Amino acid sequence: MASVVLDSSAILCILNDEPGTEFVDAMLDDAVVSTVNYAEVVTKLVERGSTAAQAQSALRSIALTTVDFDIPLARRTGTLRAETRKRGLSLGDRACLALAEREGVPAMTGDRNWVGAVSGIEIRLFR
């Protein structure tokens, strides 16, 4: 069982060697990521000039454990919209939160706006 769910910002932090990398890297072996957030990372890498193959290679290099985005997660992600609308959380943000809630573990992000967004879901900031 994982001890944390990573947001795409946490994965990008490692790939871009940004502040907080050490903290996120220390959690990798015991972390999971939603396939929605995996897609977000691929999107950002391609937007920044990587080819699909380069993006895949970069993600393979950090050996992420992914969790498929299924119907129950999709439902919960949708219902989180009402609770998080005022904070502007995206679909990917809410997918991460829904997975963290289901797994009963904290969500790790670099976005301070998440703190206190959803009652009962712990948020860990890496920077």
C-alpha positions as CSV (number, residue, x, y, z in Angstrom):
1,M,0.0,0.0,0.0
2,A,1.2,3.5,-0.9
3,S,1.9,6.1,1.7
4,V,1.2,9.1,-0.5
5,V,-0.4,10.1,-3.9
6,L,1.7,12.4,-6.1
7,D,0.2,15.3,-8.0
8,S,1.7,16.1,-11.4
9,S,3.6,19.1,-9.8
10,A,5.5,16.7,-7.6
11,I,6.5,14.6,-10.6
12,L,7.5,17.6,-12.6
13,C,9.5,18.9,-9.6
14,I,11.7,15.8,-9.9
15,L,12.0,15.8,-13.7
16,N,12.9,19.5,-13.7
17,D,15.2,19.3,-10.6
18,E,13.2,22.0,-8.9
19,P,13.2,23.0,-5.2
20,G,11.7,20.2,-3.2
21,T,13.1,17.4,-5.4
22,E,14.8,15.7,-2.4
23,F,11.5,15.6,-0.5
24,V,9.5,14.1,-3.4
25,D,12.3,11.7,-4.4
26,A,12.4,10.3,-0.9
27,M,8.7,9.3,-1.2
28,L,8.9,7.8,-4.7
29,D,9.3,4.2,-3.7
30,D,6.1,4.4,-1.6
31,A,4.0,6.6,-3.8
32,V,1.3,6.2,-6.5
33,V,0.0,8.5,-9.2
34,S,-3.3,8.6,-11.0
35,T,-3.1,8.0,-14.7
36,V,-4.8,11.4,-15.1
37,N,-1.8,13.1,-13.4
38,Y,0.5,11.0,-15.5
39,A,-1.2,12.4,-18.6
40,E,-0.7,15.9,-17.2
41,V,3.0,15.3,-16.9
42,V,3.3,14.0,-20.4
43,T,1.3,17.0,-21.7
44,K,3.7,19.5,-19.9
45,L,6.8,17.7,-21.2
46,V,5.5,17.7,-24.8
47,E,4.4,21.4,-24.5
48,R,8.0,22.2,-23.4
49,G,9.5,20.5,-26.5
50,S,9.9,16.8,-25.6
51,T,8.8,14.1,-28.0
52,A,6.4,11.4,-26.9
53,A,9.3,9.0,-26.7
54,Q,11.4,11.4,-24.6
55,A,8.5,12.1,-22.2
56,Q,8.0,8.3,-21.8
57,S,11.7,7.8,-21.2
58,A,11.8,10.5,-18.6
59,L,8.8,9.1,-16.7
60,R,10.2,5.5,-16.9
61,S,13.4,6.9,-15.3
62,I,11.6,7.6,-12.1
63,A,9.7,4.3,-12.0
64,L,6.2,5.6,-11.0
65,T,3.5,3.3,-9.8
66,T,0.3,4.3,-11.6
67,V,-3.3,3.7,-10.6
68,D,-5.9,3.5,-13.4
69,F,-8.6,6.2,-13.4
70,D,-11.7,4.1,-13.0
71,I,-15.4,5.0,-12.8
72,P,-15.6,5.4,-8.9
73,L,-12.6,7.7,-9.1
74,A,-14.2,9.6,-11.9
75,R,-17.4,10.0,-9.9
76,R,-15.6,11.3,-6.9
77,T,-13.5,13.6,-9.0
78,G,-16.6,15.1,-10.4
79,T,-18.3,15.6,-7.0
80,L,-15.2,17.3,-5.6
81,R,-15.9,20.2,-8.0
82,A,-18.5,21.7,-5.8
83,E,-16.1,21.6,-2.8
84,T,-13.1,23.0,-4.6
85,R,-14.5,25.4,-7.2
86,K,-13.6,28.5,-5.2
87,R,-10.0,27.4,-5.1
88,G,-9.8,26.8,-8.8
89,L,-8.7,23.1,-8.6
90,S,-8.4,21.4,-12.0
91,L,-9.7,18.0,-13.0
92,G,-6.2,16.7,-12.5
93,D,-6.0,18.2,-9.0
94,R,-9.3,16.7,-8.1
95,A,-8.3,13.3,-9.5
96,C,-5.3,13.3,-7.3
97,L,-7.4,14.2,-4.3
98,A,-10.0,11.5,-5.1
99,L,-7.2,8.9,-5.2
100,A,-5.7,10.1,-2.0
101,E,-9.1,9.9,-0.3
102,R,-9.7,6.4,-1.6
103,E,-6.3,5.2,-0.6
104,G,-6.5,6.9,2.8
105,V,-3.2,8.6,2.4
106,P,-2.0,12.2,1.9
107,A,-1.8,13.9,-1.4
108,M,1.6,15.6,-2.2
109,T,1.6,18.8,-4.2
110,G,3.4,22.1,-4.6
111,D,0.2,24.0,-4.7
112,R,-0.6,25.7,-1.4
113,N,-4.1,26.4,-2.6
114,W,-5.0,22.7,-1.9
115,V,-4.5,23.0,1.9
116,G,-7.9,22.7,3.6
117,A,-9.7,22.4,0.2
118,V,-11.3,19.1,1.1
119,S,-12.1,18.0,4.6
120,G,-10.5,14.8,5.6
121,I,-7.8,14.7,2.9
122,E,-4.3,15.5,4.2
123,I,-2.2,17.6,1.9
124,R,1.6,17.5,2.0
125,L,3.5,20.3,0.4
126,F,7.0,19.6,-1.0
127,R,8.1,23.2,-1.1
